[in-house]
């Protein structure tokens, strides 16, 4: 039964990834159908992210009231209905209206499942969970491209993913009793590879303002902000950098950036296995170093093929950072506060992914895309500083250094 339950959780994360990149993949055709400007996609993306941030911040209260299973069921249902609405939208205005519930559903699933797995399962499951998100994120555009290439409307792509989500809704409905059993039956000891740190969370503070005063929480939120800034910036502007700054053909550039995402997905699959040997702290530190090496390699005046290697290194280095930091949350700050802190971390992560890439694009449009590598290096150095400061706080509180 435990295996079946884990499969359901993994399927939920595939469904979370499915719609994430579909709008961008279909936008060149959608905007022609609706007569919308090219940059309207940025506004729609911001609306989705706004909904995600709102639901992430509210997730602690909602999950406490309804439970992870019910919230996941409702969120996938809302997501399925939003995607169905996309398929039958008559204007870009309707797409904008539906973008908000799409984001609201995504934020609740993301925060709830991340905290549930961090609290009740071992570290490798967190890495594999996010690997399955990557599978969903890759399958969405593939489904969309198949319908478009086959002469079908982009609406069929959204309809197909909506149907997949509705099937998952049925599965989640019948699995609701399993969530309560899993919550009661599984012993919350997720940090198999890390000695649990005694943190200053013994105070029964539940208010958000008090939680933010726990040492290290703001640094963790800052790390999530810049992590998603790096991930989204490379994904959005990597191809433009290769074409405009390095003179790489557009088709080749797009392929190289897809290998960056492949590096993240493959890296998370591999990370799930090596968590049996190395702690979350070690994997986070190693991932940051590898990402920094990739960003530095991208900045050097070397032949074009080294840019491909650089993107793969940044992707592989990024792979363990996000899931391992999420899994560390209960160990760092205590299970009592982990759900609320998880929501704050996810909100900052989405904020970084929403605002840092457009900021770089705005500056690059007025200067040069050569600023991409130094900006990435700066973001990663800030992550290293924040992460090591958190480790220092944890070690000081434990009275000893542990990896």
C-alpha positions in Angstrom: 0.0 0.0 0.0 2.9 2.4 0.8 4.2 1.8 -2.8 0.8 2.6 -4.3 0.6 5.8 -2.2 4.1 6.9 -3.4 3.1 6.3 -7.0 0.0 8.6 -6.5 2.3 11.3 -5.1 4.7 11.0 -8.0 1.7 11.2 -10.5 0.5 14.3 -8.7 3.9 15.9 -9.4 3.9 14.9 -13.0 0.5 16.6 -13.3 2.0 19.7 -11.6 4.7 19.9 -14.3 2.5 19.2 -17.3 1.0 22.7 -17.8 4.1 24.7 -16.7 5.6 25.1 -20.1 2.6 24.5 -22.4 1.5 28.1 -22.7 5.0 29.2 -23.8 5.2 26.3 -26.3 1.8 27.2 -27.9 2.0 31.0 -27.5 3.2 31.8 -31.1 0.0 30.2 -32.4 -2.3 31.3 -29.6 -1.4 34.9 -30.0 -2.2 34.8 -33.7 -5.6 33.3 -33.0 -6.4 36.0 -30.5 -4.5 38.8 -32.2 -2.5 39.4 -29.0 0.9 41.1 -28.7 4.0 39.0 -28.3 4.7 40.3 -24.8 1.2 39.4 -23.5 2.6 35.9 -22.6 4.8 37.6 -20.0 1.6 39.1 -18.4 -0.2 35.8 -18.4 2.9 34.1 -16.8 2.9 36.8 -14.1 -0.8 36.1 -13.3 -0.1 32.4 -13.0 2.8 33.1 -10.7 0.7 35.6 -8.7 -1.8 32.9 -8.0 0.9 30.4 -7.1 2.5 32.9 -4.6 -0.9 33.6 -3.0 -1.7 29.9 -2.5 1.8 29.2 -1.3 1.5 31.9 1.4 -1.9 30.7 2.4 -1.0 27.0 2.3 -0.2 26.6 6.0 -3.7 27.5 7.2 -5.4 25.7 4.3 -3.4 22.5 4.7 -3.9 22.6 8.5 -7.7 22.9 8.1 -8.2 20.4 5.2 -5.2 18.1 5.2 -2.7 17.4 2.4 -4.9 14.8 0.6 -7.9 17.0 0.3 -5.9 20.0 -0.7 -4.2 18.0 -3.4 -7.5 16.7 -4.7 -9.1 20.1 -4.8 -6.0 21.7 -6.3 -5.8 19.2 -9.2 -9.5 19.6 -9.8 -9.1 23.4 -10.0 -6.1 23.0 -12.3 -8.0 20.6 -14.6 -11.0 23.0 -14.8 -8.6 25.9 -15.6 -6.9 23.9 -18.4 -10.3 22.9 -19.8 -11.2 26.6 -19.8 -8.0 27.3 -21.8 -9.2 24.8 -24.4 -12.5 26.7 -24.9 -11.3 30.3 -24.3 -12.7 32.8 -26.8 -10.1 35.6 -26.1 -6.8 36.3 -24.4 -8.8 38.0 -21.6 -10.4 34.6 -20.7 -7.0 33.0 -20.7 -5.8 35.7 -18.3 -8.8 35.1 -16.0 -8.2 31.3 -16.0 -4.5 31.8 -15.4 -5.2 32.8 -11.8 -6.9 29.5 -10.7 -4.2 27.6 -12.6 -1.6 29.3 -10.4 -3.6 28.9 -7.2 -3.9 25.2 -7.8 -0.2 24.7 -8.6 1.0 26.5 -5.4 -1.2 24.5 -3.1 0.0 21.1 -4.6 3.6 22.2 -4.6 3.8 23.4 -1.0 1.6 20.6 0.4 3.3 17.7 -1.2 6.8 19.1 -0.6 6.2 19.4 3.1 4.4 16.0 3.3 7.3 14.2 1.6 9.9 16.2 3.6 8.2 15.2 6.8 7.2 11.6 6.2 9.7 10.2 3.6 13.5 9.9 3.2 15.7 12.3 1.2 15.8 10.3 -2.1 12.0 10.5 -2.5 12.2 14.3 -2.5 14.8 14.3 -5.4 12.7 11.8 -7.3 9.6 13.8 -6.7 11.1 16.8 -8.4 12.5 14.5 -11.1 8.9 13.6 -11.9 8.0 17.3 -12.1 10.7 17.5 -14.8 9.1 14.6 -16.7 5.8 16.4 -16.6 7.4 19.7 -17.7 8.9 17.9 -20.7 5.8 16.0 -21.6 3.5 19.1 -21.8 5.3 20.7 -24.8 5.7 17.3 -26.4 1.9 16.7 -26.3 1.3 20.2 -27.5 3.8 20.0 -30.4 2.3 16.7 -31.5 -1.2 18.1 -31.8 0.1 21.2 -33.6 2.3 19.2 -36.0 -0.6 16.9 -36.7 -2.7 19.8 -37.9 -4.8 20.0 -34.8 -5.6 23.2 -32.8 -3.5 24.2 -29.8 -6.8 23.8 -27.9 -6.5 20.0 -28.3 -3.3 20.1 -26.4 -4.8 21.8 -23.4 -7.9 19.6 -23.7 -5.7 16.4 -23.6 -3.8 17.6 -20.5 -7.1 18.6 -18.9 -8.4 15.1 -19.4 -5.2 13.7 -17.9 -5.7 15.9 -14.8 -9.4 14.8 -14.5 -8.3 11.2 -14.5 -5.9 12.0 -11.7 -8.7 13.8 -9.8 -10.6 10.5 -9.8 -7.6 8.6 -8.5 -7.0 11.2 -5.8 -10.6 11.1 -4.7 -10.5 7.3 -4.1 -7.1 7.7 -2.4 -8.2 10.2 0.2 -8.3 7.6 3.1 -4.7 6.7 2.3 -3.5 10.2 3.2 -4.8 10.0 6.7 -3.3 6.5 7.2 0.1 7.7 5.8 0.1 10.7 8.0 -0.5 8.6 11.1 1.4 5.5 10.2 4.7 6.9 8.8 7.3 7.9 11.3 8.5 11.4 10.6 12.2 10.9 10.2 13.1 12.2 6.8 16.7 13.2 7.5 18.3 9.7 7.2 21.5 11.2 5.9 21.6 14.2 8.2 21.9 14.3 11.9 18.8 16.2 13.1 19.8 19.7 14.1 18.3 21.1 17.3 17.1 24.4 16.1 15.7 27.4 18.0 12.2 26.4 17.2 11.2 25.2 20.6 9.1 28.3 21.2 5.5 27.6 20.3 5.3 30.5 17.8 2.8 30.0 15.0 2.4 33.5 13.8 4.2 34.3 10.5 6.1 37.2 12.0 7.6 35.0 14.8 8.5 32.2 12.3 10.4 34.7 10.3 12.5 35.5 13.3 13.8 32.0 13.6 17.6 32.2 12.8 18.2 31.1 9.2 14.7 31.3 7.8 15.2 34.5 5.9 18.5 33.2 4.5 16.7 30.1 3.3 14.1 32.2 1.6 16.8 34.2 0.0 18.5 31.1 -1.3 15.2 29.9 -2.9 14.7 33.3 -4.5 18.0 33.2 -6.3 17.9 29.5 -7.1 14.7 29.9 -9.1 16.1 33.1 -10.5 19.0 31.1 -11.9 16.8 28.2 -13.2 14.3 30.5 -14.9 16.9 32.9 -16.2 18.9 30.2 -18.0 15.7 28.7 -19.3 14.3 32.0 -20.6 17.4 33.8 -21.9 19.9 31.0 -22.5 19.0 30.6 -26.1 19.0 34.4 -26.6 22.5 34.6 -25.1 23.8 31.9 -27.4 22.3 33.5 -30.5 23.1 37.1 -29.8 26.3 36.9 -27.8 27.9 33.7 -29.2 26.5 33.6 -32.7 25.1 30.1 -32.3 22.3 29.2 -34.8 18.8 29.5 -33.2 17.9 25.8 -33.7 21.2 24.7 -32.1 20.7 27.1 -29.3 17.3 25.8 -28.5 18.6 22.2 -28.4 21.4 23.2 -26.1 19.0 24.8 -23.7 16.8 21.7 -23.7 19.9 19.8 -22.6 20.1 22.1 -19.6 16.6 21.0 -18.6 17.6 17.4 -19.3 20.6 17.9 -17.0 18.2 19.0 -14.2 15.9 16.1 -14.6 18.7 13.5 -15.0 20.6 15.1 -12.1 17.6 14.7 -9.8 17.2 11.1 -10.7 20.8 10.5 -9.9 20.6 12.6 -6.7 17.8 10.3 -5.4 20.4 7.4 -5.4 23.3 9.3 -3.9 21.3 10.6 -1.0 21.8 7.1 0.5 25.5 8.0 0.9 25.7 11.8 1.2 23.7 14.3 3.4 21.5 17.0 2.1 24.0 19.6 3.1 26.8 18.0 1.2 24.6 17.6 -2.0 23.5 21.3 -1.7 27.1 22.4 -1.4 28.3 20.2 -4.2 25.4 21.4 -6.5 26.2 25.0 -5.8 29.9 24.5 -6.6 29.1 22.6 -9.9 26.6 25.4 -10.9 29.2 28.0 -10.2 31.8 26.2 -12.4 29.2 26.0 -15.2 28.5 29.7 -14.9 32.2 30.6 -14.9 32.8 28.4 -17.9 29.9 30.1 -19.7 31.6 33.5 -19.1 35.0 32.5 -20.5 35.9 33.3 -24.1 36.0 29.7 -25.3 34.7 27.9 -28.4 30.9 27.5 -28.6 30.9 23.8 -27.5 32.0 24.9 -24.1 28.8 26.8 -23.7 26.9 23.5 -24.1 29.1 22.0 -21.4 28.4 25.0 -19.2 24.6 24.7 -19.6 24.8 21.0 -18.7 26.9 21.7 -15.7 24.6 24.4 -14.5 21.7 22.0 -14.9 23.4 19.1 -13.2 24.5 21.4 -10.3 21.0 22.8 -9.9 19.5 19.4 -9.7 20.0 18.6 -6.0 19.7 22.2 -4.6 16.0 22.7 -4.7 14.8 19.2 -3.5 17.5 18.9 -0.9 16.8 22.4 0.5 13.1 21.5 0.8 13.9 18.3 2.5 16.1 20.1 5.0 13.3 22.4 6.1 12.0 20.3 9.0 15.6 19.4 10.1 16.6 23.1 10.0 13.6 24.7 11.6 11.5 22.0 13.2 8.5 20.1 12.0 6.2 22.4 14.0 7.0 25.3 11.7 8.0 23.5 8.5 4.6 23.8 6.7 4.5 27.6 7.2 8.2 28.0 6.3 7.7 25.7 3.3 5.0 28.1 2.0 7.2 31.1 2.5 10.1 29.4 0.7 7.9 28.4 -2.2 6.5 31.9 -2.5 10.0 33.4 -2.6 11.0 30.7 -5.2 8.2 31.7 -7.5 8.9 35.4 -6.9 12.5 34.8 -8.1 11.4 32.9 -11.1 8.8 35.5 -12.0 10.8 38.7 -11.6 14.5 38.1 -11.9 14.4 36.8 -15.5 12.4 39.7 -16.9 14.7 42.1 -15.0 17.7 40.6 -16.8 15.9 40.7 -20.1 15.0 44.4 -19.6 18.7 45.3 -18.9 20.0 43.0 -21.6 17.7 44.6 -24.2 19.3 48.0 -23.4 22.8 46.7 -23.2 24.0 43.2 -24.2 23.2 39.6 -23.4 26.8 39.2 -22.4 25.6 40.2 -18.9 24.0 36.7 -18.5 27.1 34.8 -17.2 28.2 37.4 -14.6 24.6 37.8 -13.3 24.4 34.0 -12.9 27.7 34.0 -11.1 26.4 36.7 -8.8 23.2 34.8 -8.0 25.1 31.6 -7.3 27.6 33.3 -5.0 24.7 34.8 -3.1 23.2 31.3 -2.8 26.5 29.9 -1.5 26.8 32.7 1.1 23.2 32.2 2.3 23.5 28.4 2.4 26.8 28.4 4.3 25.5 31.0 6.8 22.5 28.7 7.5 25.0 25.8 8.0 27.0 27.9 10.4 23.8 28.7 12.4 22.8 25.1 12.5 26.3 24.0 13.6 26.5 26.7 16.2 23.2 25.5 17.6 24.2 21.9 17.6 27.6 22.7 19.2 29.5 20.8 16.6 30.1 20.6 12.8 28.5 17.9 10.9 28.2 17.2 7.2 
